[in-house]
Amino acid sequence: MDLRQTVESVVQEIGKVLPTPLDAEQTGKVSEIVEKALVEVMRDLAKHHSGVVQECCPPDQDLAHKIAREIAQKNDALIANLTGLR
């Protein structure tokens, strides 16, 4: 499931628990909020995993830095692709 599908699914679930249905403008605003939250979580996870790699491989700091750089580059590409889906 891609970001857009996930956002739409979450917004639909939110709409089900509200007493009145969301109109198009509200749906758009809620979608933006959910999307921003998901992207922020992705960034935090990437940052966390990058730190874990550096902590787990102290004797191989060069390898840890290479892996962390690779994770950061892939995360940047992912965020750019997800942002392009808007």
Secondary structure, DSSP 8 states (H G I E B T S, - for coil): --HHHHHHHHHHHHHHHSSS---HHHHHHHHHHHHHHHHHHHHHHHHHHHHHHHHH-GGGHHHHHHHHHHHHHHHHHHHHHHHHT-
